[in-house]
Amino acid sequence: MFTVRIQAGQFDAAAEIAALAQGRTDIGAVVTFTGLCRDDIAPGGARLVALTLEHYPGMAEEEIARLVEEARTRWPLTGATVIHRFGRMIPGDNIVLVVTASSHRTAAFEAAEFLMDWLKTRAPFWKLEEREAARSWVAAKDTDDTAAGRWG
């Protein structure tokens, strides 16, 4: 089972893992990554109040599905789930979930890491930070490009 969803509402990581693995005996490893909106303090001391994620509907799902398909060609995955939220989130809210399943742990770990690295740089999402005194769009980070670049 391979699933990609873009949604405004929260997700339940445990329920998603159970849905992927239920009744399956070919899965030897499940790796999950959950990205959360963190309570961040910017230089100068302005706290993050909220993070709003916007996306390009249709294109976001298509690009993430393409990344999942590329992961399937690189590793022997038996399943994967990628859920990315959009809309306004406050610190502590879920943002993204990546679940990868394989017969072996190495494949599941590497595929999950690959997907997260590429989600940060390729998926068409834009982040607006709302801080105590101002709002600003988040610029792309060189460190994210470097992480994704290691996959070739």
N, C-alpha and C positions, 0 to 999 in steps of 0.2 A: 504494500500500500504506500503510495507516494501522494502527499497532500500539500498544497500551497493555499494559504488563505490570507487575505488582507481584510482586517476588520477593525471597527471602532471599539468594540467591547472587549472586556477582559477575557482571558483564557485561563484554563485550569491545566497546568502542566501535567499533573498526575493523571488526569482523565485522558489527555492526549497520548501519554505513554501507554496507558492501558488499552486504548483503542488501537494503537499501532501493534501492540504485542499480543493481544488477546487471541488465544487459540493457536498461536504460532509456536512450532517446535524447531523451526529453522533459525531462530534468532538466538545468538549466544551473547550478544552485547547490545545494550542500548545506551547511547550517550545523549545527554541533554545539555543545552545551554539556554538560560533564561536571562535576557537583558532587561534591566530595571532602570527606571528613571531615578537617578540618585539626587540626594540633597547636596548640591554642589555650591561651593562658595567661590566666586570669581576673584581674580586679583582686585583688590580694593574693598573686598568684603561683602559684595552684593550677593545675597542668597538666591538660589533658583526657586521660583514660585511655581512655575509650570513649564512644560515642554510641549509644543504643538508640532506634530508631524503631519506634513502634507505629502501627498503622493500623486502620481500620474495614474489614474485608474485604467486598468487594462494593461498598460505597459508594465506596471509594477509586478502584477501577477505573471505576466509573460516572461519578464526578465528573471524572476525568482525561479520559475519553472525551468527555464533554460539552465540556470545554475545547478538546480537539483539534478537535471539530466546529465550535466557535465560531471557532477560528483558520481553519478551512477556508472559512468564510463571509466572513471579512475579507480573506484573501489567497489568491491562486491557487496553492495548494499542490498538488504532485503526489505528496507522500508525507510521512509523519511517523512517528517512533517516540518513545515516551516510556516509559522504564523507571524505576521508583522502587523502591529496596530497602527492606526492613524488617529488624528484628533488630539485633543488636549489631555495631557497626563500630568499628574502631580508626583512629587517624589514618593517612591515606594510602589508605584504602578508598574505592571508588566509592560514591556515594549515589544520584545521579540522572543520567539521560542524556536529553537532548532532541535529536532530530535532525529538521530540517525540510528539505524539498526543494521546489524551485520552478524554473520556467523562468528566473527572474531573482533576483539576489542580494538586492535590497531586500526582497522578499516573504519570502524564507527567513530573513533576519536579523530582521526585525520579528516574524514569527510565532514564532521561537525565543524572543525576548525576552518577548513576550506570554505564551507558555506558562510560562516560568520565573517571571515576576512573579505570575501567577495560581496556579501550583503552591504558591508560598510562602504564599499567604493562603487558598486555597480547598480544597486537597486535605486530606482528613481524616487527617493524620499528627501524631503527638505525639513530641517529642524529650526523652529523658532523658539529661542529661549526667552522666557518671561522672568525677569529679575525684579527685585524690589523697586528699582528706579528706572528700568529701561527694558526694551525688547530689542532683540537682534537675531539675525539669521546666523546659524553656525556654519563656519567655513569648513571645507574639506581639510583633512589633516594629512600631512606627508607620512606620518607613522602608519596610517591606515593603508596608504598606497604601497608602502614598503612591505607591510604584512601580506597584502594580496599578491604583490609581485613575486614572492617566493614560490608561488604555485605555478609560475610560468605562463 
